[in-house]
Amino acid sequence: MGALLLSACAPPEPPPPPQLKLDCALGFEALSAAIVAAPGMKPAVKERSEPFRYYNADGGQSSYMITEPGRRGIRRS
């Protein structure tokens, strides 16, 4: 019961950052720069074998995968 009372006095959590709006007409460089610069976006640990870099929003509400410069994405037929 004591924990319940303490949590009632805790400050409210801040709202999540607004959803990132992506415009495909901007091109790859502009889109990837917008994702990396978005507030609360954090790069995940880089896997050397992957041609991608993952970025995760604080709170885990969204994630993005960006192809690294000079690397090709996975092609599926």
C-alpha positions in Angstrom: 0.0 0.0 0.0 2.9 2.3 0.7 4.2 2.0 -2.8 0.8 2.9 -4.2 0.7 6.1 -2.1 4.2 7.1 -3.3 3.4 6.6 -6.9 0.3 8.8 -6.6 2.7 11.7 -5.6 5.1 11.1 -8.5 5.2 13.8 -11.2 3.5 12.9 -14.4 5.6 11.5 -17.2 6.3 13.9 -20.0 4.4 13.4 -23.2 6.2 11.4 -26.0 7.8 13.5 -28.7 5.5 14.1 -31.7 5.5 11.4 -34.4 8.2 12.1 -37.1 6.6 12.9 -40.4 8.6 11.6 -43.3 8.3 13.0 -46.9 9.6 10.6 -49.4 10.0 13.4 -52.0 12.9 14.8 -49.9 15.3 12.0 -50.9 17.4 9.6 -48.9 20.0 12.0 -47.4 17.4 14.5 -46.2 15.2 11.7 -44.7 18.0 10.0 -42.9 19.3 13.4 -41.6 15.8 14.2 -40.3 15.6 10.8 -38.5 19.0 11.2 -36.9 18.2 14.8 -35.8 14.8 14.1 -34.3 14.5 14.8 -30.6 15.0 11.8 -28.4 16.4 9.6 -31.3 19.2 7.3 -30.1 21.5 5.1 -32.3 21.4 1.5 -31.4 24.6 -0.6 -31.1 26.1 -1.0 -34.6 26.5 -4.5 -35.9 29.5 -4.7 -38.2 28.0 -7.3 -40.5 24.8 -5.2 -41.0 24.6 -2.6 -43.8 22.1 -0.7 -41.7 22.1 1.5 -38.6 19.1 1.4 -36.3 17.8 4.4 -34.4 15.3 4.1 -31.6 13.1 6.9 -30.1 13.2 7.4 -26.4 10.4 5.3 -24.9 10.5 2.8 -27.7 7.5 4.1 -29.6 9.3 4.0 -32.9 12.4 2.7 -34.6 14.1 3.4 -37.9 16.6 1.5 -40.0 19.0 3.6 -42.2 21.4 2.1 -44.8 24.9 3.1 -44.0 26.8 5.2 -46.6 28.5 3.1 -49.2 26.6 0.0 -48.2 23.8 -1.7 -50.2 20.6 -2.8 -48.7 19.3 -6.3 -48.8 17.8 -7.3 -52.1 15.1 -9.9 -52.2 13.7 -11.4 -55.4 
